[in-house]
Amino acid sequence: MLTRSFSGKAICRHANIHRGNGLNALFQSIGTIGMCGIAGLITRNAVVEPMVERLRHRGPDDCGVWRSVDGTVQLGHTRLSVLDLSSAGHQPMVNPEGDVAVVYNGEVYNYPELASGLRKAGVVLRSSCDTEAVLYLYIRHGVDCFRHLEGMFAIALYDTRTQTLVLARDRAGKKPLYWSWRNGVFAFASEIKALNAVPELDLQVDTHALLSYLQFDYVPTPSSIYKGVQKLLPGHTLVFRDGHIRIERFWSLDAGRRFGGSYADACCEMDTLLEDAVRRRLLSDVPLGVFLSGGLDSSSVAYYAAKHHRHIQTFSIAFEDPTYDESGYARRVAQHLHTRHHEWVVRADDLLSALQHGAALIDEPLGDASIIPTFLLARYTRRHVTVAVGGDGGDELFAGYPTFLAEAFARRLEGLPHIVWRMAERIFDDALPPSSRYMSHNFVAKRFVLGMQVPRSHRHQRWLGAFSYDEAKALLHPDLRHQVEPTGPYVDLETWQSEIGAWACGNAQLYEYFRTYLMDEVMVKVDRASMAVSLEARSPFLDYRVIELAFSLPYAWKFHRGRSKRILKDIMRGRLPDAVIDRKKKGFGMPTARWLRVDLLDWTREMLRYLENIGILTSEALALHNRHLAGREDLRKPLWNLVALAHFLQSVQSTSNRTSQ
């Protein structure tokens, strides 16, 4: 049964097209190369250096450690140099008086204005690094300083004057920050793998988190896969002093805010904010480019970037399978905007090779197969630049996912009895045979039917997730199942839904995506994939000013009569090719349905047996695979959820075994 402890220790304008030739050697460097990583401890029984060593992939350019006079407080940092490449940007950073020390992961895009204000107030800044501005803003304003920051960040400050540790995370949760207070040790880090380097924390997999993962494809914030380890909520601070913890919110979306102008006014204001958000994210002392998929979001970012950066570099990857490939659109946008475009043609063996090492990218299970092509794009981009700007967040702000169109249909069909939907499942299997194609008709139709068999408040999560609550519980081994009996379906989702009572229906759904799927799946995927190769990824759509404006607009200005991203499309009309603006939404996927039947058949069986052998799942998991192999059902999503879980646990167990020898 799942009773063992998983823990470990560590010691301190031209298109260029390249074809992949295997990635085994590439992955051998993961964990030894990566924007910044932060870590810290308050204890007398451990040192921070092993934690820092496990974060070197997030910052290969420099590292440092600070200790309080009595040695009980330790801060560690690994640095990816982006602004002020000199030693003046070294962290941990301490003010001349030695009162306050800071470690920081992220970018503050309004740094120039903040620095100017500090200088006018008489503060002498010794660098052009935003870390120093954060340090002095805290000294002047205390924990209220985080309200002044525009950007992405995870920050830790220790104030020797009050013996207080302060943690803070950006408004959208772009940068990760985990913390734990166990066995007399308070610890925090950018990734759990650093916490795993502290034996006193004795990290063990949490059964409740397993159940949540099976439903969501990720472990929802604030929980983590481990007992006693939490993610700091976005837009929150944590203050630790004298053994007491206080968590407070410094930013939230105002459900009562309504835009007061016309639709034309909203287009003008959104255009201005998006352009400024992109312009701010082009600030860098190292080479910079744009992730360009050929979709509307990344193409819009590329448009604004090209206005402010001559011959901006753009990057995309192409797939051999035409049903998954959208590189032609990316090339068309690059040609239209006169960017210096780079494209890498990824072969099936590149994807498969990357998959075998995928667990090295994350330290929690993530049932999103697109982390593999995301990593490949990040790795290819890092060969040319150190910073990449992308379109993450556009779908969540402007209702870009197919599920929003599905919701419009669902509202009209809600009166049908459940027996109709149960019959529809069988009909679809006969009328729409399963296919390995991207978003096949069978896959889409059956996902829709599944969502129509749960309450409206759970519908979108049922469309997005792998298993229902009952299915997830039935999969668990009986010895684990009884541990989660007191919980109910989607308790993590309902925590966020309790905040959206004042929102109009459509915007309430967008808020749900913003606080769940975007925060815990999309941004985790992008952060881990980019950090694994020391690439800083920036997201202009997640500028909090853009977020606040988007949520103040009527839902019909974002989704109207089956038309998604209405306002963004109208802003970009005439600036981008119509074929790009009007194309159907296409995700960043892989041919997982075929792989699970053919290319990865043996590996899939091995992973599912592993879960059964360690006492997590019953034999029902293998039965799911048998049904998929028979070709009568497309079970790519639930099966990928399970193999991703097995791959993660196997990797953790392997690490634990190595470090205990």
C-alpha positions in Angstrom: 0.0 0.0 0.0 1.0 3.6 -0.3 2.7 3.9 3.1 6.3 4.5 2.2 7.9 8.0 2.3 9.0 9.5 -1.0 11.9 11.7 0.0 15.5 12.3 -1.1 18.7 14.3 -0.5 21.0 16.2 -2.9 24.5 17.6 -3.0 25.2 21.3 -3.5 13.0 37.2 -41.5 14.5 34.0 -42.5 12.9 30.7 -41.8 15.4 28.3 -40.3 14.0 24.7 -40.4 15.8 22.0 -38.5 14.9 18.3 -38.2 15.1 16.5 -34.9 17.6 13.7 -34.4 16.7 12.3 -31.0 16.7 13.9 -27.6 18.2 11.3 -25.2 21.4 13.3 -24.6 19.4 16.5 -24.3 17.5 15.2 -21.3 20.6 14.1 -19.5 21.2 17.8 -18.7 17.8 18.4 -17.1 18.3 19.3 -13.4 21.8 20.7 -13.9 20.9 23.7 -16.1 17.1 26.4 -15.9 14.7 31.7 -14.7 15.6 31.8 -11.0 14.9 29.4 -8.2 14.4 30.3 -4.6 14.5 28.3 -1.4 14.7 28.8 2.3 14.6 27.2 5.8 13.9 28.2 9.4 15.5 25.4 11.5 18.6 24.5 13.4 18.7 21.0 12.0 19.2 21.4 8.2 21.1 23.4 5.7 19.7 25.1 2.5 22.6 24.1 0.1 21.0 20.8 -1.0 17.8 22.6 -1.8 19.7 25.2 -3.9 21.4 22.4 -5.8 18.1 20.9 -6.8 17.1 24.2 -8.3 20.2 24.9 -10.4 18.2 24.1 -13.6 16.1 27.2 -12.9 19.2 29.5 -12.7 22.5 28.3 -14.1 24.3 31.7 -14.1 24.9 32.2 -10.3 23.8 30.9 -6.9 24.1 32.2 -3.4 23.1 31.5 0.3 22.4 33.9 3.1 22.2 33.0 6.8 21.0 34.9 9.8 23.6 35.6 12.6 22.3 32.6 14.6 22.1 30.4 11.5 18.5 29.4 12.0 17.2 31.3 9.0 18.7 30.5 5.6 17.8 31.8 2.1 19.1 30.3 -1.1 18.9 31.4 -4.8 19.9 30.3 -8.2 20.0 32.9 -10.9 19.2 33.2 -14.6 20.6 36.6 -15.6 18.1 38.6 -17.6 18.4 42.2 -16.3 21.7 43.7 -15.0 24.0 40.8 -15.9 26.7 42.1 -13.5 27.4 40.8 -10.0 25.3 43.7 -8.7 22.3 41.5 -9.3 23.5 38.7 -7.1 21.1 37.1 -4.7 20.3 36.8 -1.8 20.4 40.6 -1.7 20.7 42.4 1.6 20.4 46.1 2.3 23.6 47.9 3.6 22.4 47.8 7.2 21.9 44.1 7.0 18.3 44.5 8.2 16.5 42.7 5.3 17.4 39.9 3.0 15.5 39.0 -0.2 15.4 36.1 -2.7 13.2 36.6 -5.7 12.1 34.7 -8.8 10.4 36.7 -11.6 10.3 40.0 -13.4 8.7 43.3 -12.3 7.8 45.0 -15.5 7.1 48.4 -13.9 10.6 48.4 -12.4 11.7 51.7 -14.2 8.8 53.6 -12.6 9.4 52.1 -9.2 13.1 52.8 -9.3 12.5 56.4 -10.3 10.1 56.8 -7.4 12.6 55.3 -4.9 15.4 57.6 -6.1 13.2 60.6 -5.8 12.5 59.5 -2.2 16.3 59.5 -1.6 17.0 55.8 -1.9 20.4 55.0 -3.5 20.1 52.1 -5.9 23.4 50.4 -6.7 22.1 48.3 -9.6 19.6 48.3 -12.5 18.1 45.0 -11.1 14.4 44.9 -10.1 15.4 42.8 -7.1 16.8 45.8 -5.4 13.6 47.8 -6.0 11.6 45.0 -4.4 14.0 45.1 -1.4 13.6 48.8 -0.8 9.9 48.9 -1.5 9.5 46.4 1.3 11.6 48.4 3.7 9.5 51.5 2.9 6.0 49.9 2.7 6.2 46.5 4.4 3.9 43.8 3.1 1.8 46.4 1.2 4.7 46.7 -1.2 3.5 43.8 -3.3 0.4 45.9 -4.4 2.9 48.1 -6.3 4.5 45.3 -8.3 3.4 44.6 -11.9 4.7 41.3 -13.1 5.3 37.7 -12.3 7.0 36.8 -9.0 7.6 34.5 -6.1 9.4 36.5 -3.3 10.8 35.7 0.1 12.1 38.4 2.5 13.5 37.9 6.0 13.3 41.0 8.2 15.8 40.7 11.1 14.3 43.7 12.8 11.1 41.8 13.6 12.4 38.2 13.0 9.7 37.8 10.3 9.7 35.8 7.1 7.4 37.1 4.3 6.5 35.1 1.2 4.5 36.6 -1.7 3.2 35.2 -5.1 2.1 37.2 -8.1 -1.6 37.9 -8.9 -2.1 35.2 -11.5 0.2 32.6 -9.9 2.6 32.7 -12.9 5.6 31.8 -10.7 5.4 28.8 -8.3 5.9 28.9 -4.6 5.6 25.9 -2.3 5.9 25.9 1.5 5.7 23.4 4.4 5.7 23.7 8.2 6.4 20.3 9.7 8.4 18.7 12.5 9.8 22.0 13.6 11.0 23.0 10.2 9.5 25.8 8.0 10.7 25.5 4.4 9.8 27.1 1.1 10.9 26.6 -2.5 10.1 27.2 -6.2 9.7 23.5 -6.7 8.9 20.5 -4.5 12.1 18.7 -5.5 13.9 21.2 -3.3 11.7 20.5 -0.3 12.4 16.8 -0.9 16.0 17.6 0.0 15.0 18.3 3.6 14.7 14.9 5.4 13.0 16.5 8.4 9.9 17.2 6.2 9.4 13.5 5.6 7.3 14.0 2.4 4.6 11.4 1.8 2.1 11.2 -1.0 -1.4 12.4 0.0 -4.3 10.1 -0.8 -6.8 13.0 -1.0 -4.4 14.7 -3.5 -4.3 11.5 -5.6 -8.1 11.5 -5.8 -8.1 15.2 -6.9 -5.4 14.5 -9.5 -7.5 11.7 -11.1 -10.4 14.0 -11.5 -8.6 17.2 -12.6 -5.3 16.0 -14.3 -3.5 18.1 -11.7 -3.5 18.7 -7.9 -5.5 21.9 -7.4 -4.0 24.9 -5.4 -3.5 25.2 -2.5 -2.8 21.5 -2.1 0.1 19.5 -3.5 0.7 15.9 -4.1 2.4 15.6 -0.7 0.9 15.8 2.8 1.9 19.0 4.6 3.1 20.8 1.4 1.1 23.7 0.1 1.2 26.1 -2.8 0.9 29.7 -1.8 -2.3 31.1 -3.3 -1.8 33.7 -6.1 -2.1 37.3 -5.0 -1.4 36.3 -1.4 1.3 36.8 1.2 2.4 34.5 4.0 3.9 35.9 7.1 5.8 33.5 9.4 6.9 34.7 12.9 7.4 33.0 16.2 6.0 29.7 14.9 2.7 31.4 13.7 1.5 31.7 10.1 -0.7 34.4 8.7 -1.9 34.3 5.1 -3.5 37.4 3.6 -4.7 38.4 0.1 -3.3 41.5 -1.5 -5.2 41.3 -4.8 -8.5 40.0 -6.1 -10.8 40.5 -9.1 -13.7 42.7 -8.4 -16.9 40.9 -9.5 -18.8 44.2 -9.2 -16.6 46.1 -11.6 -18.3 47.0 -14.9 -16.7 48.7 -17.9 -18.5 52.0 -18.4 -17.8 52.6 -22.1 -19.0 51.3 -25.4 -17.8 48.2 -27.3 -15.6 50.4 -29.4 -14.2 52.1 -26.3 -13.4 48.6 -24.9 -11.6 47.6 -28.1 -9.5 50.8 -27.9 -8.6 50.3 -24.3 -7.8 46.6 -24.6 -5.6 47.4 -27.6 -3.7 50.0 -25.6 -3.2 47.7 -22.6 -2.1 44.7 -24.7 0.4 46.7 -26.6 1.8 48.1 -23.4 1.9 44.7 -21.7 3.9 43.3 -24.6 6.2 46.3 -24.8 7.0 46.0 -21.1 7.8 42.3 -21.5 10.4 43.1 -24.2 12.6 44.6 -21.5 15.7 42.4 -21.4 19.5 42.5 -21.4 19.7 39.1 -23.2 18.3 37.8 -26.6 14.5 37.6 -26.7 11.9 36.0 -29.0 8.2 35.0 -29.3 6.6 31.6 -29.2 4.5 31.6 -32.4 2.0 28.7 -32.8 0.0 30.4 -35.5 -3.0 30.7 -33.3 -4.7 34.1 -32.6 -3.1 34.6 -29.1 0.5 34.1 -30.0 0.1 35.9 -33.3 -1.4 38.9 -31.5 1.6 39.0 -29.2 4.0 38.7 -32.2 2.2 41.6 -33.9 2.7 43.9 -30.9 6.3 42.7 -30.4 7.1 43.4 -34.0 5.9 47.0 -33.6 8.5 47.6 -30.8 11.3 45.3 -31.8 12.8 45.3 -35.3 13.1 41.9 -36.8 11.9 40.2 -33.7 12.6 36.4 -33.6 9.7 34.0 -33.7 9.8 30.2 -32.9 7.6 27.3 -33.7 7.7 23.5 -34.1 6.1 21.5 -36.8 4.7 17.9 -36.6 4.8 15.2 -39.2 1.1 14.2 -38.5 -0.9 16.9 -40.4 -3.9 16.6 -38.0 -1.6 18.0 -35.2 0.5 20.4 -37.3 -0.3 24.2 -37.5 3.2 25.4 -38.5 1.8 26.7 -41.9 -0.2 29.3 -40.0 2.9 30.3 -37.9 5.0 30.7 -41.1 2.2 32.9 -42.7 2.1 35.2 -39.6 5.9 35.4 -39.5 6.0 36.4 -43.2 3.2 38.9 -42.7 5.0 40.6 -39.8 8.5 40.2 -41.3 9.9 38.4 -38.3 13.0 36.3 -38.2 11.3 33.0 -38.0 12.7 29.7 -36.8 11.0 26.4 -37.2 11.9 22.9 -36.1 10.3 19.8 -37.7 9.7 17.3 -34.8 9.5 13.7 -35.7 7.6 10.9 -33.8 10.8 9.5 -32.3 11.7 13.0 -30.9 8.4 13.1 -29.1 8.7 9.5 -27.9 12.2 10.0 -26.7 11.2 13.1 -24.8 8.3 11.3 -23.3 10.5 8.7 -21.6 12.1 11.5 -19.7 9.0 13.6 -19.1 8.8 13.0 -15.3 12.1 15.0 -15.0 10.2 18.2 -16.0 7.7 18.2 -13.0 7.6 17.4 -9.4 3.8 16.7 -9.2 1.8 14.5 -11.6 0.4 16.4 -14.6 -2.0 14.7 -17.0 -1.4 17.1 -19.9 0.5 15.4 -22.7 1.2 18.8 -24.3 4.0 19.4 -21.8 6.2 17.3 -24.1 5.9 19.5 -27.3 6.0 22.6 -25.0 9.3 21.4 -23.7 10.6 20.7 -27.2 9.6 24.2 -28.3 11.3 25.7 -25.2 14.4 23.7 -25.8 14.7 24.7 -29.5 14.0 28.3 -28.6 16.7 28.4 -25.9 19.3 27.6 -28.5 18.7 31.2 -29.8 17.3 33.3 -27.0 17.1 33.5 -23.2 13.6 35.0 -23.0 10.4 34.1 -24.9 7.0 35.9 -24.9 3.9 33.8 -25.5 0.1 33.9 -25.7 -0.9 32.0 -22.5 -4.0 33.3 -20.9 -5.8 34.5 -24.0 -8.2 31.5 -24.1 -9.2 31.9 -20.4 -9.8 35.7 -20.7 -11.7 35.7 -24.0 -13.5 32.3 -24.0 -11.3 30.6 -26.5 -11.8 27.0 -25.7 -14.3 24.7 -27.6 -15.9 24.1 -24.2 -17.4 27.5 -24.3 -19.2 26.7 -27.5 -20.2 23.4 -26.0 -21.7 25.3 -23.0 -23.9 27.3 -25.4 -25.3 24.1 -26.8 -25.6 22.5 -23.4 -27.8 25.3 -22.1 -30.4 24.4 -24.8 -30.3 20.7 -24.0 -30.4 20.7 -20.2 -34.0 19.5 -20.0 -33.3 16.1 -21.6 -33.4 13.2 -19.1 -30.1 11.4 -18.2 -31.3 8.2 -19.9 -31.0 10.1 -23.3 -27.4 10.9 -22.6 -26.6 7.3 -21.6 -28.1 6.1 -24.8 -26.2 8.7 -26.8 -22.9 7.3 -25.6 -23.7 3.9 -27.2 -25.0 5.6 -30.4 -21.8 7.6 -30.8 -19.7 4.5 -30.6 -21.6 3.0 -33.6 -22.1 6.2 -35.6 -18.7 7.8 -34.9 -16.0 5.2 -34.8 -13.0 6.1 -32.5 -10.0 7.7 -34.3 -6.5 8.7 -33.4 -7.0 12.1 -35.1 -6.7 15.3 -33.1 -10.1 16.1 -31.4 -11.8 13.2 -33.3 -15.6 13.4 -33.7 -16.0 10.4 -31.3 -13.8 11.9 -28.7 -15.5 15.3 -28.8 -19.0 13.9 -28.8 -18.5 11.6 -25.9 -16.8 14.2 -23.8 -19.8 16.4 -24.4 -22.2 13.7 -23.3 -20.1 13.1 -20.1 -20.5 16.7 -19.1 -24.3 16.6 -19.6 -24.6 13.9 -16.9 -23.3 16.0 -14.0 -24.6 19.2 -12.4 -24.0 22.4 -14.4 -21.5 23.7 -11.8 -19.3 20.6 -12.5 -19.9 20.4 -16.2 -16.7 22.2 -17.5 -14.5 20.2 -15.1 -16.0 17.0 -16.3 -15.2 18.0 -19.9 -11.6 19.0 -19.0 -10.8 16.2 -16.5 -10.1 12.5 -16.9 -12.4 10.8 -14.4 -15.6 11.6 -12.5 -15.4 11.5 -8.7 -17.1 8.1 -8.6 -14.8 6.7 -11.3 -11.7 8.0 -9.6 -12.7 6.5 -6.2 -13.5 3.1 -7.9 -10.0 3.1 -9.4 -8.3 3.5 -6.0 -7.2 0.4 -4.1 -9.7 -0.3 -1.3 -7.1 0.4 1.3 -6.8 3.9 0.0 -10.5 4.4 -0.9 -11.7 4.4 2.7 -9.3 7.3 3.5 -11.1 9.6 1.1 -14.7 8.7 2.0 -15.5 11.9 3.9 -14.7 14.1 0.8 -17.2 15.0 -1.9 -17.0 15.5 -5.6 -15.0 18.5 -6.8 -14.4 20.0 -3.3 -11.4 21.9 -4.7 -13.4 23.4 -7.5 -16.2 24.4 -5.2 -13.7 26.4 -3.1 -13.2 28.7 -6.1 -16.8 28.6 -7.1 -17.8 30.1 -3.7 -16.1 33.3 -4.8 -18.0 33.8 -8.1 -21.6 34.3 -6.9 -21.6 37.9 -8.0 -20.3 37.2 -11.5 -22.6 37.0 -14.5 -22.8 33.4 -15.7 -20.3 33.6 -18.6 -17.7 35.5 -16.7 -18.1 33.1 -13.8 -17.1 30.3 -16.1 -14.1 32.3 -17.2 -13.1 32.9 -13.6 -13.3 29.2 -12.9 -10.9 28.5 -15.8 -8.6 31.4 -14.6 -8.3 30.0 -11.1 -8.1 26.3 -11.9 -7.1 25.1 -15.4 -4.9 28.1 -16.2 -3.2 28.4 -12.9 -2.6 24.7 -12.1 -2.2 23.1 -15.5 -1.3 25.6 -18.2 1.1 27.8 -16.2 2.7 24.8 -14.4 3.3 23.2 -17.8 4.9 26.3 -19.3 7.0 27.1 -16.2 8.4 23.6 -15.8 9.1 23.1 -19.5 10.8 26.5 -19.9 12.7 26.4 -16.6 14.1 23.0 -17.4 16.1 24.6 -20.2 16.9 27.9 -18.5 14.4 29.9 -20.7 12.3 32.6 -19.1 8.7 32.6 -20.5 6.6 35.8 -20.3 2.8 36.1 -20.7 1.4 39.6 -21.7 -2.2 38.4 -21.5 -1.6 37.8 -17.7 -0.8 41.5 -17.1 -3.1 42.2 -14.2 -4.5 45.3 -15.9 -5.5 43.2 -19.0 -7.1 40.6 -16.6 -9.1 43.2 -14.8 -10.3 44.9 -18.0 -11.3 41.5 -19.5 -13.3 40.5 -16.5 -15.1 43.9 -16.4 -16.5 43.4 -19.9 -19.8 41.7 -20.7 -19.4 38.1 -21.6 -21.1 38.7 -25.0 -18.2 41.0 -25.9 -15.9 37.9 -25.6 -18.2 35.1 -26.8 -21.2 35.9 -28.9 -23.4 33.7 -31.1 -20.9 30.9 -31.3 -18.0 33.3 -31.9 -15.2 33.1 -29.4 -12.6 35.8 -28.6 -14.9 38.4 -30.3 -13.1 41.5 -29.0 -9.6 40.2 -29.6 -10.5 39.2 -33.2 -12.0 42.6 -33.9 -8.9 44.3 -32.5 -6.6 42.3 -34.7 -8.7 42.4 -37.9 -6.6 44.0 -40.6 -3.4 43.5 -38.6 -3.2 39.7 -39.0 -4.3 37.5 -41.9 -8.0 36.7 -41.9 -7.2 33.0 -42.2 -5.4 33.2 -38.8 -8.2 35.3 -37.1 -11.0 33.1 -38.3 -9.4 29.6 -37.9 -10.7 27.1 -35.5 -9.1 26.7 -32.1 -6.4 24.0 -32.1 -4.4 22.9 -29.0 -0.8 21.9 -28.7 -1.3 18.1 -28.7 0.3 14.8 -29.5 -1.1 11.6 -31.1 -1.7 9.9 -27.7 -4.6 7.8 -28.8 -2.5 6.0 -31.3 0.5 5.8 -29.1 -1.5 4.1 -26.3 -2.5 1.4 -28.9 0.7 1.0 -30.8 3.9 2.9 -30.1 3.6 2.9 -26.3 1.5 -0.3 -25.9 4.1 -2.2 -23.8 5.1 0.9 -21.8 1.5 1.7 -21.0 0.9 -1.8 -19.7 4.0 -1.6 -17.6 2.9 1.8 -16.1 -0.6 0.5 -15.2 0.8 -2.7 -13.6 3.2 -0.5 -11.6 0.3 1.4 -10.1 -1.4 -1.8 -9.2 1.7 -3.3 -7.7 2.4 -0.4 -5.4 -1.2 -0.5 -4.1 -2.7 2.6 -5.7 -5.1 1.3 -8.4 -7.1 -1.8 -8.9 -7.0 -4.0 -12.0 -9.7 -1.8 -13.5 -6.9 0.4 -15.0 -5.7 -2.4 -17.2 -9.3 -3.1 -18.2 -9.6 0.5 -19.4 -6.5 -0.1 -21.6 -8.0 -3.3 -23.0 -11.2 -1.4 -24.0 -9.0 1.2 -25.8 -7.0 -1.5 -27.5 -10.2 -3.1 -28.8 -10.8 0.1 -30.8 -14.4 0.5 -29.7 -13.7 3.4 -27.3 -11.3 6.3 -27.3 -10.0 6.4 -23.8 -6.9 8.5 -24.5 -7.6 11.1 -21.8 -8.2 8.8 -18.7 -5.3 6.5 -19.8 -2.9 9.3 -20.2 -3.9 10.6 -16.7 -2.9 7.2 -15.3 0.4 6.7 -17.1 1.5 10.2 -16.2 0.7 9.4 -12.6 2.7 6.2 -12.8 5.6 7.8 -14.5 5.7 10.5 -11.8 5.6 8.0 -8.9 8.1 5.7 -10.5 10.5 8.6 -10.9 10.1 9.7 -7.3 10.6 6.2 -6.0 13.7 5.8 -8.1 15.1 9.1 -6.7 14.3 8.0 -3.2 16.0 4.7 -3.6 19.2 6.3 -5.0 19.5 8.8 -2.3 18.9 6.3 0.5 21.7 4.1 -0.6 
